[in-house]
Amino acid sequence: MKLHHLAALATVALAGTAAQAQTQGVSKDTINLGSIQDLSGPLAGFGKQVRLGMMLRVDEANEQGGVNGRKIDLKVEDSGYDPKKAVLAAQKLVNQDKIFMMVAHIGTAQNLAAMPVQFSKNVINFFPVTAAREMYEPFHKLKYSFAATYYDQIRLAAPKLIKEKGAKKICTIYQDDEFGLEVMRGGEAALKAMGMDFTEKTSYKRGATDFSSQVAKMKAADCDFVVLGTIIRETIGTIGEARKTGFNPTFLGSSAAYTDLIHKLGGKPMDGLYATMTVQHPYLDEASQPIRFWATKYKTKFNEDPTVFSVYGYGAIDAFIRAAQKAGTSLTTESFIKAMDTMVIPPDMFGSAEASYGPQKRLGSDLSRLSQIQDGKWKVVSDYVK
């Protein structure tokens, strides 16, 4: 009987150890989180801002005693925006640093390259900074996404603005890769629902700097509304060229063009541009007092102005903390998933839409709203478009 009893106790003890061993990155007093950012490549500005936003929220949490008594230890690796480097970074974070979770990894191709490394070790890919559909499709229990897709942004926002402007000839210029195609397809879906088609479609190769032939083509087609599948330089280049030639349609970009760099680098000609967005750019003199307070705190800590990418990083860690707190003291991948699958994240001070998750729902919200550059600053001009 005694032996039997001891054996049973040993089994229980082993089961306990196995549960501990299964959940890497969680110790008695620490939770290890990992993130891969572009700190040296073409999106280094954004990568740095995501990282600082994450750090701000981690520091706040740790100053308040952490999550259920555990401090957060955030480890960040650089991908240089190269999928091959993202794989190496993921291998280091997952296998050497033994992270519990990957949070706010930036870039579509980079995430797709890193996910298999994570998933083989049961490491969740949480709130990646990309609006690609692959971040939650096909379904995988270890994928959680917050970013309304480029496709849905344009599909839902374009009809409202087209009607408002009474536009008749809709055109598009887009980058000929997955990003640009997603914007263009969102535009096609929007127009199809309205019984319309694109009057003119034109594209450019990634890295292009001259958009005069594309602009001339859209001007010749007499377009009065242009959907932009462009990021920073191409948005500025296209609109700048259009203004120079006296071509002034309504321009609508996606959240990829929703950055303060557009008006900082493009100047006065950028006034009037619309873009879809999910959270507000945090200006230091923003009318909303909570955003102003937050932006000043960020600036004091890091000696630079925050951007919308700082907000993405901050929000990703904040959502992680909410779910980890809900999961309770015995934090495992399974208990975190269980908590996430009943999560409803309310709108925050930056005006995000409510996000909800479930056992089969891995995208928090597909909603976005419109912002417009007025007098050199982004101003929110619509509610969430259902």
Buried (B, 14 or more C-beta within 10 A) or exposed (E): EEEEEEEEEEEEEEEEEEEBEEBBBBBEEBBBBBBBBBBBBBBBBBBBBBBBBBBBBBBBBBEEEBBBEBBBBBBBBBBBBBBEBBBBBBBBBBEEBBBBBBBBBBBBBBBBBBBEBBBEBBBBBBBBBBBBBBBBEEEEBBBBBBBBBBBBBBBBBBBBBBEEBEBEBBBBBBBBBBBBBBBBBBBBBBBEEEEBEBBBBBBBEEEBEEBEEBBBBBBEBEBBBBBBBBBBBBBBBBBBBBBEEEBEBBBBBBBBBBBBBBBEBBEEBBBBBBBBBBBBBBBEEBEBEEBBEBBBEBBEEBEEBBBBBBBBBBBBBBBBBBBBBBBEEEBBBBBBBBBBBEBEBEEBBBBBBEBBBEEEBBBBBBBBBBBBBEEBBBEEEBEBBE
